[in-house]
Amino acid sequence: MPDKLLLVEGTFDKYFIEELLRQTPNKVGKLTIEPFKKKDEAGLKPDEKGIYALLRSLPVTIRATSPDNILGLIVDADISAVGRWQRIRQILTDAGYENLPDLFPNGLILSGNDILPRFGLWMMPDNQEQGIIENFIRQLIYEEDKLQPEVDFALDSLQRKNLQLFTDVHRPKAFIRTWLAWQEKPEMSFGVAVSKRVLTTDADLCLRFVSWLTLLFNAQ
């Protein structure tokens, strides 16, 4: 088990966060970012896969992590940040963590002890609102960007004409991928968008996120 391990939901999340850390001043240090492995879903029902499979494996991961190491977790809040936190809070309570807060707008950090590792949690986008990592990424688009309203107009048009095939919960994904497809290089990924400064790393939400990572993984 790495000394500093950050668990994320998918490969896109991993590459985006890695590039974000490369492009921002921080003292996170050497960090292993590991996406959830789809092979671990083998034999599970559809409603047991994805985030549910990741959370089901979390107790085992906590027990397997040395008290001297640090474990972080980034998940999407999806339809409810409160609901997602209730599920994770119960897992952490069962593992032995105490004094868990009700809210943590700047990210959760729990001290370790002789048995438990230092643990951190960030729920995308901002630990408070429903949403996914694409909602977080949208906050990194420059305010003066002229494509945002055009993408929203296009997506609204699909909905009005009953041509929207994706569910409303996936609109943030459709927005970001459409917005990226309309850039100078349409094949641009999240990570490249950060490195090419198409996205800003100076947004308040981004600064809070990087600060959380630094505080969690740069513990003295």
N, CA and C of each residue as an Amber inpcrd file, in Angstrom:
protein
   660
   0.8480000  -1.1940000   0.0000000   0.0000000   0.0000000   0.0000000
   0.8860000   1.2480000   0.0000000   0.6530000   2.1890000  -0.9420000
   1.4580000   3.4220000  -0.9900000   1.3270000   4.2360000   0.2980000
   2.3620000   5.0310000   0.5970000   2.3170000   5.8840000   1.7870000
   1.1920000   6.9120000   1.7030000   0.9850000   7.4390000   0.4900000
  -0.0710000   8.4220000   0.2540000  -0.9320000   7.9290000  -0.9050000
  -2.1560000   7.5440000  -0.6020000  -3.0440000   6.9610000  -1.6180000
  -4.3300000   7.7730000  -1.7230000  -4.6640000   8.1710000  -2.9460000
  -5.9050000   8.8860000  -3.2120000  -6.7660000   8.0370000  -4.1370000
  -7.9320000   7.6330000  -3.6590000  -8.8540000   6.8240000  -4.4470000
  -9.8410000   7.7310000  -5.1730000 -10.0390000   7.4790000  -6.4700000
 -10.9920000   8.2500000  -7.2690000 -11.8890000   7.2790000  -8.0290000
 -12.9650000   7.8130000  -8.6020000 -13.9540000   6.9410000  -9.2340000
 -13.5100000   6.4160000 -10.5920000 -12.7680000   7.2140000 -11.3560000
 -12.4310000   6.7730000 -12.7040000 -11.1070000   7.3070000 -13.2100000
 -10.7030000   6.8180000 -14.3780000  -9.4310000   7.2070000 -14.9860000
  -9.4070000   8.6880000 -15.3550000 -10.5410000   9.2250000 -15.8470000
 -10.6020000  10.6500000 -16.1830000 -10.3080000  11.5010000 -14.9530000
 -10.8630000  11.0940000 -13.8090000 -10.6290000  11.8170000 -12.5580000
  -9.1400000  11.8160000 -12.2200000  -8.5210000  10.6580000 -12.3640000
  -7.0950000  10.5020000 -12.0470000  -6.2430000  11.4560000 -12.8780000
  -6.4260000  11.4390000 -14.1950000  -5.5980000  12.2630000 -15.0720000
  -5.8440000  13.7510000 -14.8370000  -7.0950000  14.1210000 -14.5890000
  -7.4160000  15.5240000 -14.3480000  -6.7380000  16.0250000 -13.0780000
  -6.8400000  15.2600000 -11.9980000  -6.2580000  15.6790000 -10.7160000
  -4.7360000  15.6980000 -10.7920000  -4.1510000  14.7180000 -11.4790000
  -2.6910000  14.7110000 -11.6430000  -2.2190000  15.9790000 -12.3500000
  -2.9170000  16.3700000 -13.4100000  -2.5200000  17.5720000 -14.1480000
  -2.7790000  18.8260000 -13.3200000  -3.8580000  18.8260000 -12.5690000
  -4.1730000  19.9690000 -11.7120000  -3.0530000  20.2020000 -10.7030000
  -2.5380000  19.1210000 -10.1430000  -1.4510000  19.2390000  -9.1720000
  -0.1550000  19.6930000  -9.8320000   0.0570000  19.2880000 -11.0790000
   1.2640000  19.7260000 -11.7940000   1.2120000  21.2200000 -12.1080000
   0.0110000  21.7420000 -12.2700000  -0.1340000  23.1230000 -12.7110000
  -0.4060000  24.1060000 -11.5740000  -0.4170000  23.6280000 -10.3440000
  -0.6850000  24.5130000  -9.2050000   0.4270000  24.3920000  -8.1680000
   0.7450000  25.4990000  -7.4780000   1.7380000  25.4220000  -6.3980000
   1.1470000  24.6750000  -5.2110000   1.8020000  23.6250000  -4.7930000
   1.3030000  22.8420000  -3.6630000   2.4550000  22.0410000  -3.0680000
   2.2050000  21.4760000  -1.9090000   3.2010000  20.6600000  -1.2210000
   2.6550000  19.2640000  -0.9420000   1.8840000  18.7570000  -1.8910000
   1.2890000  17.4310000  -1.7250000   2.3640000  16.3510000  -1.7110000
   3.4040000  16.5270000  -2.5040000   4.4690000  15.5310000  -2.5670000
   4.0860000  14.3370000  -3.4250000   4.8270000  13.2630000  -3.2810000
   4.5740000  12.0620000  -4.0750000   3.2510000  11.4440000  -3.6590000
   2.3480000  11.3210000  -4.6190000   0.9960000  10.8410000  -4.3360000
   0.5760000   9.8140000  -5.3730000   0.0530000   8.6880000  -4.9200000
  -0.4920000   7.6740000  -5.8140000  -1.9930000   7.8910000  -5.9390000
  -2.4530000   8.1340000  -7.1700000  -3.8840000   8.3050000  -7.4230000
  -4.3760000   7.0530000  -8.1370000  -5.3150000   6.3910000  -7.5420000
  -5.7590000   5.0880000  -8.0480000  -7.2560000   5.1050000  -8.3400000
  -7.6400000   4.9000000  -9.6160000  -9.0650000   4.8270000  -9.9440000
  -9.6400000   3.4730000  -9.5620000 -10.9350000   3.4540000  -9.3150000
 -11.5950000   2.1950000  -8.9840000 -11.4890000   1.2460000 -10.1680000
 -11.1560000   0.0100000  -9.9050000 -10.9510000  -0.9710000 -10.9630000
 -12.2680000  -1.6630000 -11.3160000 -12.6490000  -1.5780000 -12.5880000
 -13.9070000  -2.1650000 -13.0310000 -13.9570000  -3.6740000 -12.8150000
 -12.7790000  -4.3100000 -12.7940000 -12.7670000  -5.7610000 -12.6010000
 -13.3210000  -6.1470000 -11.2370000 -13.2820000  -5.1980000 -10.3030000
 -13.7960000  -5.4710000  -8.9650000 -15.3150000  -5.5070000  -8.9300000
 -15.9630000  -5.1810000 -10.0760000 -17.4130000  -5.2040000 -10.1450000
 -17.9400000  -6.5510000 -10.6210000 -17.0380000  -7.4620000 -10.9590000
 -17.4500000  -8.7560000 -11.4960000 -18.4280000  -9.4550000 -10.5540000
 -19.5390000  -9.8970000 -11.1290000 -20.5260000 -10.6300000 -10.3480000
 -21.5210000  -9.7650000  -9.6090000 -21.3730000  -8.4410000  -9.7060000
 -22.2790000  -7.5410000  -8.9970000 -23.4840000  -7.1900000  -9.8650000
 -24.5930000  -6.8810000  -9.2260000 -25.7870000  -6.4270000  -9.9250000
 -25.5570000  -4.9900000 -10.4000000 -26.3290000  -4.5300000 -11.4090000
 -26.1410000  -3.1680000 -11.9220000 -26.1940000  -2.0900000 -10.8500000
 -27.1130000  -2.2400000  -9.8780000 -27.2340000  -1.2120000  -8.8410000
 -26.1960000  -1.3570000  -7.7360000 -25.2600000  -2.3000000  -7.9030000
 -24.1930000  -2.4920000  -6.9270000 -22.8430000  -2.0520000  -7.4850000
 -22.8340000  -1.5770000  -8.7320000 -21.5750000  -1.2410000  -9.3870000
 -21.1930000   0.2160000  -9.1710000 -20.0550000   0.6240000  -9.7770000
 -19.6190000   2.0060000  -9.6980000 -19.2990000   2.4410000  -8.2900000
 -19.8520000   3.5860000  -7.9020000 -19.5850000   4.1650000  -6.5920000
 -19.9830000   3.2160000  -5.4720000 -21.0300000   2.4230000  -5.7030000
 -21.4870000   1.5080000  -4.6590000 -20.4580000   0.4080000  -4.4060000
 -19.8410000  -0.0690000  -5.4720000 -18.7980000  -1.0820000  -5.3130000
 -17.5690000  -0.4800000  -4.6400000 -17.2490000   0.7660000  -4.9960000
 -16.0980000   1.4390000  -4.3890000 -16.3020000   1.5980000  -2.8890000
 -17.4910000   2.0520000  -2.5020000 -17.7640000   2.2620000  -1.0780000
 -17.8390000   0.9360000  -0.3300000 -18.3020000  -0.0930000  -1.0120000
 -18.3660000  -1.3980000  -0.3560000 -16.9690000  -1.9250000  -0.0320000
 -15.9950000  -1.5410000  -0.8540000 -14.6190000  -1.9960000  -0.6260000
 -13.8500000  -1.0770000   0.3220000 -14.4330000   0.0830000   0.6690000
 -13.7250000   1.0600000   1.4960000 -13.3310000   0.5260000   2.8710000
 -14.2020000  -0.1910000   3.5820000 -13.7860000  -0.7190000   4.8950000
 -12.5410000  -1.5920000   4.8140000 -12.4570000  -2.4020000   3.7660000
 -11.2910000  -3.2730000   3.5910000 -10.0470000  -2.4310000   3.3160000
 -10.2060000  -1.3960000   2.4940000  -9.0800000  -0.5180000   2.1710000
  -8.5670000   0.1990000   3.4090000  -9.4830000   0.6640000   4.2480000
  -9.0820000   1.3480000   5.4860000  -8.2930000   0.4030000   6.3810000
  -8.8010000  -0.8150000   6.5280000  -8.1130000  -1.7920000   7.3950000
  -6.7480000  -2.1680000   6.8370000  -6.6170000  -2.1510000   5.5120000
  -5.3570000  -2.5550000   4.8790000  -4.3310000  -1.4250000   4.8440000
  -4.7520000  -0.2160000   5.2080000  -3.8540000   0.9420000   5.1870000
  -3.1750000   1.1140000   6.5360000  -1.8620000   1.1960000   6.5280000
  -1.1040000   1.3620000   7.7680000  -1.4790000   2.6680000   8.4620000
  -1.5090000   2.6760000   9.7940000  -1.7800000   3.9130000  10.5410000
  -0.7620000   5.0180000  10.2390000   0.3980000   4.6340000   9.7290000
   1.4290000   5.6170000   9.3870000   1.2060000   6.2470000   8.0150000
   0.2600000   5.7000000   7.2520000   0.0020000   6.1860000   5.9010000
  -1.2190000   7.1040000   5.8610000  -1.4760000   7.6600000   4.6910000
  -2.5950000   8.5920000   4.5090000  -3.4780000   8.0980000   3.3680000
  -4.7810000   8.1100000   3.6080000  -5.7520000   7.6370000   2.6190000
  -6.7510000   8.7490000   2.3070000  -6.9040000   9.0550000   1.0260000
  -7.8740000  10.0560000   0.6030000  -8.8890000   9.4440000  -0.3430000
 -10.0650000  10.0360000  -0.3920000 -11.1450000   9.5270000  -1.2400000
 -11.8650000  10.7010000  -1.8970000 -12.0240000  10.6290000  -3.2140000
 -12.7970000  11.6280000  -3.9460000 -13.9310000  10.9180000  -4.6660000
 -15.1610000  11.3320000  -4.3700000 -16.3320000  10.7270000  -5.0000000
 -17.2780000  11.8300000  -5.4620000 -18.1760000  11.4900000  -6.3630000
 -19.2200000  12.4170000  -6.7760000 -20.3430000  12.4050000  -5.7520000
 -20.8940000  13.5720000  -5.4730000 -22.0620000  13.6340000  -4.5930000
 -23.2810000  13.0710000  -5.3100000 -23.2820000  13.1420000  -6.6340000
 -24.4130000  12.6990000  -7.4550000 -25.6730000  13.4680000  -7.0780000
 -26.7640000  12.7830000  -6.7730000 -28.0420000  13.4810000  -6.5780000
 -28.1830000  14.1060000  -5.1980000 -27.2910000  13.7680000  -4.2660000
 -27.4120000  14.3260000  -2.9180000 -26.0960000  14.2350000  -2.1650000
 -25.5290000  15.3880000  -1.8160000 -24.3080000  15.3960000  -1.0090000
 -24.5980000  14.8700000   0.3880000 -25.7750000  15.2160000   0.9130000
 -26.1580000  14.7550000   2.2510000 -26.2930000  13.2390000   2.2720000
 -26.9670000  12.6940000   1.2650000 -27.1440000  11.2500000   1.2010000
 -25.8300000  10.5070000   1.0360000 -24.9590000  11.0400000   0.1800000
 -23.6540000  10.4010000  -0.0240000 -22.8460000  10.4290000   1.2690000
 -22.8640000  11.5580000   1.9860000 -22.1110000  11.6810000   3.2230000
 -22.6650000  10.7490000   4.2910000 -23.9660000  10.5900000   4.3640000
 -24.5520000   9.6830000   5.3550000 -24.0210000   8.2670000   5.1620000
 -23.9250000   7.8430000   3.9100000 -23.4230000   6.4910000   3.6120000
 -21.9580000   6.3620000   4.0200000 -21.1360000   7.3340000   3.6390000
 -19.7070000   7.2740000   3.9540000 -19.4770000   7.4650000   5.4490000
 -20.2610000   8.3250000   6.0550000 -20.1260000   8.5760000   7.4920000
 -20.3360000   7.2940000   8.2830000 -21.3050000   6.4920000   7.8810000
 -21.5570000   5.2370000   8.5800000 -20.3760000   4.2860000   8.4330000
 -19.7830000   4.2530000   7.2460000 -18.6130000   3.4030000   7.0140000
 -17.4620000   3.8330000   7.9160000 -17.2340000   5.1370000   8.0060000
 -16.1360000   5.6510000   8.8290000 -16.3980000   5.4170000  10.3140000
 -17.6450000   5.5820000  10.7240000 -18.0060000   5.3200000  12.1230000
 -17.7740000   3.8600000  12.4700000 -18.2060000   2.9760000  11.5830000
 -18.0140000   1.5390000  11.8080000 -16.5310000   1.1810000  11.8490000
 -15.7150000   1.9300000  11.1080000 -14.2740000   1.6600000  11.0850000
 -13.5890000   2.1190000  12.3650000 -14.2490000   3.0350000  13.1020000
 -13.6760000   3.4950000  14.3640000 -13.3640000   4.9760000  14.4420000
 -13.6210000   5.7170000  13.3640000 -13.3850000   7.1650000  13.3930000
 -14.4510000   7.8360000  14.2590000 -14.0510000   8.8940000  14.9550000
 -14.9630000   9.5810000  15.8700000 -15.0480000  11.0710000  15.5430000
 -16.0490000  11.7210000  16.1550000 -16.2350000  13.1720000  16.0240000
 -16.3430000  13.6060000  14.5650000 -17.1870000  12.9140000  13.8170000
 -17.3770000  13.2470000  12.4080000 -18.3090000  14.4510000  12.2730000
 -17.9520000  15.4300000  11.4630000 -18.7590000  16.6500000  11.3240000
 -19.9920000  16.4290000  10.4530000 -20.9210000  17.3650000  10.5270000
 -22.0980000  17.3150000   9.6630000 -21.7900000  17.9140000   8.2990000
 -20.9760000  18.9540000   8.2860000 -20.6230000  19.6390000   7.0540000
 -19.1180000  19.8800000   6.9970000 -18.5820000  19.9260000   5.7900000
 -17.1490000  20.2130000   5.6280000 -16.9300000  20.8470000   4.2510000
 -17.3140000  22.1180000   4.0940000 -17.2060000  22.7910000   2.7970000
 -15.7990000  22.8380000   2.2280000 -14.7960000  22.7460000   3.0780000
 -13.4090000  22.7740000   2.6040000 -12.7660000  21.3960000   2.5800000
 -13.5980000  20.3610000   2.6010000 -13.0810000  19.0010000   2.5660000
 -12.9290000  18.4170000   3.9510000 -13.0690000  17.1110000   4.0520000
 -12.9680000  16.4140000   5.3390000 -11.5590000  15.8770000   5.5500000
 -11.0230000  16.0850000   6.7410000  -9.7430000  15.4980000   7.1320000
  -9.8910000  14.9430000   8.5410000  -9.6420000  13.6520000   8.6950000
  -9.7250000  12.9930000   9.9950000  -8.3430000  12.5260000  10.4210000
  -7.9770000  12.8280000  11.6420000  -6.6830000  12.3840000  12.1650000
  -6.6890000  10.8770000  12.3560000  -5.5360000  10.2630000  12.1750000
  -5.4050000   8.8370000  12.4200000  -5.0220000   8.5670000  13.8640000
  -4.8100000   7.3030000  14.1680000  -4.3600000   6.9140000  15.5090000
  -3.5010000   5.6620000  15.3900000  -3.3850000   4.9050000  16.4510000
  -2.5360000   3.7110000  16.4250000  -3.1070000   2.6130000  15.5370000
  -4.3770000   2.7480000  15.1750000  -5.0430000   1.7130000  14.3850000
  -5.4680000   2.2240000  13.0080000  -5.9500000   3.4560000  12.9760000
  -6.5300000   4.0030000  11.7540000  -5.5940000   4.9950000  11.0630000
  -5.6160000   5.0180000   9.7280000  -4.7990000   5.9920000   8.9970000
  -5.4670000   7.3630000   8.9700000  -4.6940000   8.3840000   8.7320000
  -5.2390000   9.7140000   8.4700000  -6.1210000   9.5870000   7.2260000
  -7.3060000  10.1940000   7.2550000  -8.2690000   9.9810000   6.1650000
  -8.8610000  11.3080000   5.7060000  -9.0330000  11.4400000   4.4040000
  -9.6360000  12.6450000   3.8550000 -10.6990000  12.3170000   2.8230000
 -11.6940000  13.1910000   2.7170000 -12.7920000  12.9960000   1.7620000
 -13.1500000  14.3100000   1.0950000 -13.3200000  14.2490000  -0.2230000
 -13.8790000  15.3730000  -0.9730000 -15.0080000  14.8280000  -1.8320000
 -16.1950000  15.4440000  -1.7140000 -17.3360000  15.0510000  -2.5320000
 -17.5420000  16.0930000  -3.6260000 -17.3650000  15.6760000  -4.8620000
 -17.5430000  16.5820000  -5.9880000 -19.0130000  16.9880000  -6.1460000
 -19.2520000  18.3040000  -6.4170000 -18.2010000  19.2630000  -6.7540000
 -17.6040000  20.0290000  -5.5720000 -18.4040000  20.2990000  -4.5260000
 -17.9270000  21.2130000  -3.4780000 -18.2750000  20.7690000  -2.0590000
 -18.5660000  19.4790000  -1.8780000 -18.8960000  18.9040000  -0.5670000
 -20.2680000  19.3300000  -0.0340000 -21.0000000  20.1340000  -0.7870000
 -22.2830000  20.6400000  -0.3040000 -23.4240000  20.4360000  -1.2930000
 -23.1470000  20.6850000  -2.5710000 -24.1870000  20.5970000  -3.5900000
 -24.1660000  19.2360000  -4.2770000 -25.3090000  18.8600000  -4.8570000
 -25.3390000  17.6590000  -5.6730000 -24.5000000  17.8920000  -6.9250000
 -24.0500000  16.8210000  -7.5450000 -23.2710000  16.9880000  -8.7590000
 -22.1470000  15.9830000  -8.8940000 -21.3190000  16.2060000  -9.9010000
 -20.2310000  15.3000000 -10.2450000 -18.9790000  16.1190000 -10.5640000
 -17.9020000  15.4430000 -10.9270000 -16.6400000  16.1450000 -11.1570000
 -16.7510000  17.1520000 -12.3010000 -17.6470000  16.8780000 -13.2670000
 -17.8200000  17.8260000 -14.3660000 -18.3880000  19.1670000 -13.8850000
 -19.1920000  19.1430000 -12.8160000 -19.6570000  20.4060000 -12.2270000
 -18.4820000  21.1970000 -11.6580000 -17.5430000  20.4770000 -11.0520000
 -16.3230000  21.1010000 -10.5220000 -15.5280000  21.7300000 -11.6610000
 -15.3540000  20.9720000 -12.7330000 -14.5520000  21.4490000 -13.8580000
 -15.1750000  22.6910000 -14.4860000 -16.4990000  22.7380000 -14.5330000
 -17.1560000  23.9150000 -15.1200000 -16.8130000  25.1830000 -14.3410000
 -16.5970000  25.0510000 -13.0450000 -16.2350000  26.2140000 -12.2350000
 -14.8450000  26.7510000 -12.5850000 -14.0820000  25.9760000 -13.3450000
 -12.7330000  26.3830000 -13.7370000 -12.7010000  27.0670000 -15.1040000
 -13.8650000  27.1770000 -15.7430000 -13.9360000  27.8910000 -17.0210000
 -13.8630000  29.3950000 -16.7510000 -13.0870000  30.0930000 -17.5300000
 -12.9380000  31.5390000 -17.3360000 -14.2870000  32.2440000 -17.4650000
 -14.5080000  33.2440000 -16.6220000 -15.7830000  33.9620000 -16.6080000
 -16.1030000  34.5970000 -17.9580000 -15.0810000  35.0420000 -18.6610000
 -15.3040000  35.7310000 -19.9370000 -15.4730000  34.7700000 -21.1170000
 -15.4410000  33.4770000 -20.8520000 -15.5700000  32.4770000 -21.9160000
 -16.8920000  32.6670000 -22.6660000 -16.8280000  32.6600000 -23.9860000
 -18.0120000  32.9140000 -24.8070000 -18.7000000  31.6420000 -25.2910000
 -18.0740000  30.5000000 -25.0640000 -18.6770000  29.2520000 -25.5220000
 -19.7220000  28.7110000 -24.5460000 -19.5620000  29.0340000 -23.2560000
 -20.4880000  28.4920000 -22.2550000 -21.9560000  28.6930000 -22.6170000
 -22.3970000  29.9310000 -22.8770000 -23.8140000  30.1220000 -23.1960000
 -24.2390000  29.4210000 -24.4770000 -23.3020000  29.2760000 -25.4210000
 -23.6330000  28.5960000 -26.6700000 -23.8590000  27.1050000 -26.4320000
 -23.0390000  26.5160000 -25.5750000 -23.2150000  25.0960000 -25.2490000
 -24.5300000  24.8940000 -24.5040000 -24.8180000  25.7650000 -23.5500000
 -26.0850000  25.6680000 -22.8210000 -27.2710000  25.7970000 -23.7700000
 -27.1660000  26.7230000 -24.7220000 -28.2440000  26.9200000 -25.6940000
 -28.4530000  25.6540000 -26.5210000 -27.3530000  25.0360000 -26.9490000
 -27.4450000  23.8190000 -27.7590000 -28.0900000  22.6800000 -26.9700000
 -27.6970000  22.5370000 -25.7120000 -28.2670000  21.4700000 -24.8850000
 -29.7370000  21.7450000 -24.5730000 -30.0680000  23.0140000 -24.3390000
 -31.4720000  23.3750000 -24.1100000 -32.3120000  23.0770000 -25.3480000
 -31.7390000  23.3240000 -26.5160000 -32.4350000  23.0720000 -27.7720000
 -32.7410000  21.5860000 -27.9400000 -31.7790000  20.7410000 -27.5950000
 -32.0110000  19.2980000 -27.6550000 -33.1840000  18.9010000 -26.7720000
 -33.2250000  19.4850000 -25.5950000 -34.2870000  19.1530000 -24.6470000
 -35.6500000  19.6180000 -25.1640000 -35.6970000  20.8390000 -25.7030000
 -36.9630000  21.3800000 -26.2150000 -37.5070000  20.5450000 -27.3660000
 -36.6110000  20.0110000 -28.1800000 -37.0140000  19.2350000 -29.3540000
 -37.1570000  17.7440000 -29.0550000 -37.0600000  17.4040000 -27.7590000
 -37.1510000  15.9980000 -27.3390000 -36.0960000  15.1280000 -28.0180000
 -34.9180000  15.7060000 -28.2270000 -33.8100000  14.9720000 -28.8380000
 -32.7340000  14.6130000 -27.8210000 -32.9460000  14.9800000 -26.5760000
 -31.9620000  14.6750000 -25.5280000 -32.0550000  13.2010000 -25.1630000
 -31.0030000  12.4610000 -25.4350000 -30.9870000  11.0290000 -25.1470000
 -30.4070000  10.7170000 -23.7730000 -29.5900000  11.6170000 -23.2320000
 -28.9990000  11.4020000 -21.9100000 -29.9630000  11.8950000 -20.8320000
 -29.7990000  11.3710000 -19.6190000 -30.6370000  11.8050000 -18.5060000
 -30.1750000  13.1660000 -18.0010000 -31.0490000  13.8710000 -17.3060000
 -30.7050000  15.2040000 -16.8070000 -29.4900000  15.1770000 -15.8870000
 -29.3390000  14.0850000 -15.1320000 -28.2190000  13.9960000 -14.1990000
 -26.8830000  13.9700000 -14.9400000 -26.9080000  13.5870000 -16.2210000
 -25.6830000  13.5280000 -17.0180000 -25.4570000  14.7880000 -17.8500000
 -26.2900000  15.7900000 -17.6610000 -26.0980000  17.0300000 -18.4280000
 -24.7210000  17.6600000 -18.1850000 -24.2160000  17.6900000 -16.9420000
 -22.8720000  18.2550000 -16.7510000 -21.8090000  17.5560000 -17.5910000
 -21.9290000  16.2320000 -17.7440000 -20.9800000  15.5010000 -18.5890000
 -21.1160000  15.9550000 -20.0380000 -22.3830000  16.0540000 -20.5090000
 -22.6280000  16.4740000 -21.8840000 -22.1110000  17.8900000 -22.1130000
 -22.3050000  18.7540000 -21.1150000 -21.8430000  20.1380000 -21.2560000
 -20.3300000  20.1990000 -21.4060000 -19.5990000  19.5890000 -20.4720000
 -18.1330000  19.6860000 -20.4840000 -17.5510000  19.0540000 -21.7340000
 -18.0780000  17.9030000 -22.1400000 -17.5230000  17.2390000 -23.3160000
 -17.8310000  18.0210000 -24.5940000 -19.0010000  18.6400000 -24.6520000
 -19.3300000  19.4860000 -25.7990000 -18.4460000  20.7270000 -25.8030000
 -18.2890000  21.3290000 -24.6450000 -17.4510000  22.5270000 -24.5260000
 -16.0150000  22.2240000 -24.9410000 -15.4860000  21.0840000 -24.5140000
 -14.1280000  20.6920000 -24.9000000 -14.0480000  20.4110000 -26.3980000
 -15.1120000  19.8250000 -26.9590000 -15.1260000  19.4980000 -28.3900000
 -15.1440000  20.7490000 -29.2580000 -15.5310000  21.8680000 -28.6850000
 -15.5900000  23.1220000 -29.4370000 -14.3400000  23.9770000 -29.2560000
 -13.3380000  23.4330000 -28.6050000 -12.0790000  24.1550000 -28.4400000
 -11.2570000  24.0790000 -29.7250000 -10.1170000  24.7540000 -29.7370000
  -9.2590000  24.7790000 -30.9260000  -8.8430000  23.3690000 -31.3370000
  -8.5970000  22.5200000 -30.3230000  -8.2850000  21.1170000 -30.5830000
  -9.3910000  20.2760000 -29.9500000 -10.3420000  19.7950000 -30.7550000
 -11.5260000  19.1120000 -30.2320000 -11.2490000  17.8520000 -29.4180000
 -10.0890000  17.2530000 -29.5980000  -9.7980000  16.0210000 -28.8610000
  -9.2450000  16.3040000 -27.4720000  -9.2360000  17.5510000 -27.0540000
  -8.6410000  17.9610000 -25.7880000  -9.2750000  17.2480000 -24.5970000
  -8.4320000  16.7390000 -23.7040000  -8.9020000  16.0760000 -22.4880000
  -8.9640000  17.0760000 -21.3420000  -9.5180000  16.6510000 -20.2070000
  -9.5680000  17.5130000 -19.0280000  -8.1650000  17.9750000 -18.6400000
  -7.2540000  17.0110000 -18.5790000  -5.8930000  17.3150000 -18.1550000
  -5.2010000  18.2910000 -19.0860000  -5.3620000  18.0830000 -20.3880000
  -4.7480000  18.9770000 -21.3710000  -5.3620000  20.3680000 -21.2670000
  -6.6600000  20.4370000 -21.0030000  -7.3280000  21.7350000 -20.8540000
  -6.7140000  22.5300000 -19.7110000  -6.3070000  21.8370000 -18.6580000
  -5.6440000  22.5040000 -17.5320000  -4.2400000  22.9390000 -17.9340000
  -3.4870000  22.0320000 -18.5510000  -2.0940000  22.3390000 -18.9040000
  -2.0010000  23.4440000 -19.9540000  -2.9940000  23.5360000 -20.8420000
  -3.0070000  24.5660000 -21.8870000  -3.6730000  25.8580000 -21.4120000
  -4.0550000  25.8800000 -20.1450000  -4.6780000  27.0690000 -19.5460000
  -6.0160000  27.4240000 -20.1880000  -6.6640000  26.4310000 -20.7780000
  -8.0290000  26.6400000 -21.2510000  -8.9600000  26.7130000 -20.0420000
  -8.5660000  26.0270000 -18.9890000  -9.2390000  26.1040000 -17.6930000
  -8.3280000  26.8450000 -16.7230000  -8.8990000  27.6190000 -15.8280000
  -8.1030000  28.3460000 -14.8440000  -7.9490000  27.5380000 -13.5580000
  -6.8010000  27.6680000 -12.9480000  -6.5810000  27.0230000 -11.6500000
  -6.6910000  28.0400000 -10.5150000  -7.1390000  29.2440000 -10.8440000
  -7.2550000  30.3070000  -9.8460000  -8.6690000  30.4600000  -9.2930000
  -9.6020000  29.6550000  -9.7780000 -10.9740000  29.7210000  -9.2720000
 -10.9950000  29.3410000  -7.7910000 -11.8740000  29.9710000  -7.0310000
 -11.9340000  29.7370000  -5.5870000 -12.1080000  28.2590000  -5.2580000
 -12.9890000  27.5720000  -5.9740000 -13.2290000  26.1580000  -5.6940000
 -11.9760000  25.3290000  -5.9300000 -11.2370000  25.6570000  -6.9770000
  -9.9940000  24.9430000  -7.2720000  -8.9650000  25.1740000  -6.1750000
  -8.8470000  26.4090000  -5.7150000  -7.8920000  26.7300000  -4.6520000
  -8.2410000  25.9890000  -3.3680000  -9.5250000  25.9010000  -3.0510000
  -9.9650000  25.1660000  -1.8570000  -9.6450000  23.6840000  -1.9830000
  -9.8360000  23.1470000  -3.1760000  -9.5780000  21.7280000  -3.4130000
  -8.0940000  21.4020000  -3.2650000  -7.2470000  22.2110000  -3.8800000
  -5.7990000  21.9850000  -3.7920000  -5.3220000  22.1830000  -2.3590000
  -5.9050000  23.1430000  -1.6580000  -5.5600000  23.3620000  -0.2510000
  -5.9100000  22.1380000   0.5810000  -7.0730000  21.5360000   0.3020000
  -7.4690000  20.3100000   1.0170000  -6.4680000  19.1880000   0.7670000
  -6.0850000  18.9940000  -0.4850000  -5.1090000  17.9550000  -0.8160000
  -3.7900000  18.1930000  -0.0880000  -3.3640000  19.4530000  -0.0490000
  -2.1070000  19.7950000   0.6180000  -2.1830000  19.5300000   2.1130000
  -3.2530000  19.9690000   2.7490000  -3.4150000  19.7620000   4.1920000
  -3.4990000  18.2790000   4.5360000  -4.1620000  17.5160000   3.6750000
  -4.3250000  16.0840000   3.9330000  -3.0100000  15.3350000   3.7870000
  -2.3280000  15.5440000   2.6740000  -1.1740000  14.7090000   2.3530000
   0.1710000  15.3010000   2.7660000   0.1750000  16.5300000   3.2470000
   1.4260000  17.1170000   3.7080000   1.4540000  17.1890000   5.2310000
   0.7730000  16.2440000   5.8770000   0.7190000  16.2190000   7.3480000
   2.1110000  15.9800000   7.9130000   2.4610000  16.7470000   8.9240000
   3.7830000  16.6030000   9.5510000   3.7000000  15.6530000  10.7490000
